[in-house]
Amino acid sequence: MTLFESQFEFKASWLLLFSTLIFNLLLGFLCTDPKPIQSSENGNYLFDVSSMKPDGVVNSTYIDTIHVSSKKQTDEIISLILLDSSNHDMKLIDSIFLWTPQIGDTGLHTIHIGIQIENNVVDSISWRIKIKGFWPKNCPPYTHKDDVTIGDPATLPDGYFVYNINTTPGLYKSYIRKFEQYPIPNTQMDQPVSPSISDDGRWVCYVDQSRARICIVDINGYNKTVVPISPVLPGFPTLAGFYRQSPYGTEIFYTAGHAFLRSIRVDLSGEEPVFSNDRLIVNLGGTVQFDPDFFLQLAVVKDQVFGTFGPILGSKFVRRTAYLTIPDEGRGTGGPEDIYKWLNDKLLPTGGCGHTQSHDGTLCLENPGIDVGSDYCTPNVGHHGFYISNFRRVTDPPVDLFTEHVDKYAVSINWCPLQYRPYNQWAADFWGWYFGNRNDYVIGRQMGNLNHSGAWMVDWQKSIWYRLTPVEKNIQVVQPAVFFFEDTSFSIHTNQSEVDTTEKPIPYNPETDFYNPQYKIIYPNGGEVFTAGSQCTVSVRAVKDANANINISYDQGISWDQLPGLNYSINPVIDSLIIFTIPDSIFDGETMVPTASTECLIQIIDYGNRLYRDRSDGTFTIKPRK
């Protein structure tokens, strides 16, 4: 092992230590000293919940001793009994709890124990265990983790890419081999998201968020046209793109509501686009919906829909990757019955994002969700890469999402360059993937607090990463798209359209922004004093479902770190209270630094749009542990 490798493993071990801090403790105490001894449900007994191990591993026996005592001095004899454990083969011998979880038990479980007096259950206690799968470090042969190299973009195939920039109006373009940023004329009055390039490379369609409309424009700014779509629900369409190899020729798909996906036919053979039939291609009904976040991606090729959508259980949306096959070879309307079914599916939320399909529909790519694939072999935490698989049709045999889909049946697992892996996704976030008109390359973007933002091209088969935008420019690319010149080439810098000045940008108003969750930090909000080692409850609010991250700063907002123990995004409508243990020190990418400070702040920031944020009104203090 080299010195660099040993230092990297040391840094990674610190990151793992802080990422496994448990915050599943009693709600209701705001930033108080630790209170590991908790009351039972009826308040008559004391339970040392901190003594229980929070994690278990598939096929390994979890064993722990339960410590329960009466609040009153009494001679009564306490016995314990398992409650609600019929499906998991758990055992309780006196005060010793034993369980050997199987692969189907992967996920979070609440263990309920009854307290008995003379065979009568008089009270109960509970704690939570997270079961994770165990996989050997012998990764699949298609894993690209240790062979990542950085390439020179000048050696890439010729072509161009387009992109939108966070908080900046308009679409931009550049050649692949040499970066020169040019605006696409007549897009600067819009707030584009979800750019998509036509099969011939001459047209770009996108959603203009400022007006909730779809636009299509020539790559040089000519013949910009508003796509005449059918009526949609308020706030839609949130995304759109070219429907590849549709049975009806060229189409543009778009979201028409949380459960509706439509497409409209377009003829691009002339100088101006000509539109015709508009049809419903997916109706998920009231039990399943597309992810409500505007920044997430869908890809439609042939009769295949790939993206983030999932069931609604009670009032909660379960976010997960899904594959839907449109009936009648793409001519029909897909529904919940056309979604691929996983083996032994418990409908656990996994997330997953950055979905894209190759233009021929043979490859599907995404950032893996939580616990999807082995932790060692798959970048399933932190947005440190992606995996590629084949599309899973509704008629395909079921496989296990967590242990087989990626580890046995994927096409490729690709990790980001080594220097970015010690950082969490809020510092170095790789996402926004897009297959162009070649299957061997995929374009994406890097964002994050590290300020190395920009666009990357990846030769995923050879594990070569090419930075397309200069790192020193720190361009906040949100979603790129790429086109390679193959049989023909054309200029994207000369013969530019004149700018139509009749349409003006709409001034941004956060109060009328349909997508704005209106985040609010409730606590801590300034003036509080805490001690390292104590537990803290962060309280946040939002007016609508959203994906957000909670950050903490120890230097009055100069730098931000992920909230300790929180390695995933939250929905503040559901997760309004987040408990964490204040560490004595944190890893800043190079060394451990103390957290004690009088200049601490909490920030909530949207996963997709960094304009949507809030932070503590004033600083609070963390004192060192005594």
Phi, psi and omega in degrees: 000132179282166177299318180299317181295320179294321177295321180295316180295325178296315180295319181295325180294325176294319178299319179295322179301312183285332181287344181256014173299133183268139178228027177266058180250178186299134174276151175122346177250119184267109174049057177250173176297155182300140176230077185293335179275114184247159178278153174288179185301318180268359174083011184263349185226158179251138183228125180275081184293333182291344180278349183273134179292132185277348187234148173225165184232139179304136177067012174240138185285124172272125180223132181203158180256132181268126182253107180231138177218155179279146176288336182257149173285115185210158178265003183295145182264120181267135170231159184242149180218143177287138174243140175055049183236017189296336186261004188233005177055041175277155180227149175226114179247107188056246180254013181257124180261131180230143178198131172249091184292148177258178185296330178288351180268003181304132180129193185262132181231141173258124181264124180251127180237128177270143176259123185249142168234117181052049176068012175251128178284116184251347182195177179208159176226167178203157170209169184245144178232131174260118181265125178243150177286156176245127176230143178292163181281007174274089188286162176303152184295344180267015179276128177246086181243317184259359184245021183286133176231162178255129182251169178268120182299340178296342180267359181284160172300153183286147179165196180219165173224154177238160182194156169254156183244134182304128177069004183246130179294155171093165172253150183231160184215158177200153168293155182289314192285331180222120186283122169217116186277125176230139174286147170278117183305147176072016172248354186286351175269000184249166170246083188285143167222164174058050179291145181215139185253138180293165184297332179269358176080004187260349183230147176234130172248154182199164173264128174268104184295330185293336181235005181051057181219164175253134178239151172230137186214146172299148184302337178257014172095001182278153168053046174296133184223138173277126183289126184277083185272168176288165177302140181233168177289157180306137179087354179251158005281146177265334177208160181205167178182170177285130176276107186281138175051043174297149177294349181246024180088212182282129177225159172243124177267157178201153176279129180252358180173180182297336184239006188236133175234126181240168174215153180230136182283142180218135176257118183250020183282339180259192180287331180240147178290142179237125186255150176220233192305136174246130185221160176269122181253338176218132172228105185274358178069210183254002183254346181224150176211159171287156178301129184288346182290133186291337190270351181284165193244150170231152175225133181235120180221131182055244177249027189245127175243126184229127180175199179257110171205153186196181184285160172254112181254111189069242176249010186253131175277128180263106186279122179199160177288142181215154176238128179235131179259117179287128183297165175055045176055035177097358182271342184267200178238120181281150178222187181304329181289348182260007179272136178300137182257127178280157179288132177050046188284123176260009178057041177283141176290131180237338186076220188103139185201180179070031187290136175207154175239149171294156185297337179265000176078007182277339186232139175237134183231141175202161164286125184294149178279180182299128176068008176275111186086162181293143182299324184285323187265337188243133178282064186270003173225131172097000181056046180263020179156198185211172169228158179238135177223174169277159176292140180257108180283157184298335180271355180289149178297144182288143173233165180281125182298322189275326189242346184241321188307312181266315188287336182245326193238007178286169176264323182202146171239121187236120177266151177289170178306147189302324187293344182260353185289332177293347185263150175282173187292342180280346175262321181217099190244113179260125190192187175069039187288153182204119171282131173272207181273017169230137183282345187271355179230147174224140179255147178206189181223157173244132172227180176132170184291350179289344179063039172247030189294152178159188182259144177233146168250141182233123166275094191290333179288324181262357179059045178248127180252133182239120175278119185272332180248142183300134183298327183289340178281337176049052183284124185280064178294132180260304180220114178262163171219153187225150173222132179258134174286124179241283180275343183212161175218157179207162184278141173248005182244334178259169178054050180276146179292150169290152183274129176281115184267004182284335179259128184251150175298147176272120179303137182287132177230106183299336182287331181256002179288112182300328185277347187289117178286348181054061180297150177214125171278120179266319184201138354284143188236014176122131176095349182284157178231126181231173180236137176304137184097346178273166178264145182228134175256115174273129180248126182226161178222158172207155183268352179207161178302139182198168172251126183218161174244148176252122179247157174230139177241141177251005183225039175062036173090004177293318176226154183231142175237153175296144178301127183307131178087350183256094183254028178210164178280158182239160169252106187297340177294328180258312184263069185277343178238124180235116181263132175220161176263126182289118181284160175287329181207164179228160177267122184261017182100340179230323184207173177271132180235144182291151178268346182301125185193154173259007187236046184268145178220153171248140179227139168248131185222138184293145181294328186250331183229109185287356171290333182273103183198166170205157177219168178306140180293332179215171181279156173234172189244140169242120178267150177293153178297138180282000000 
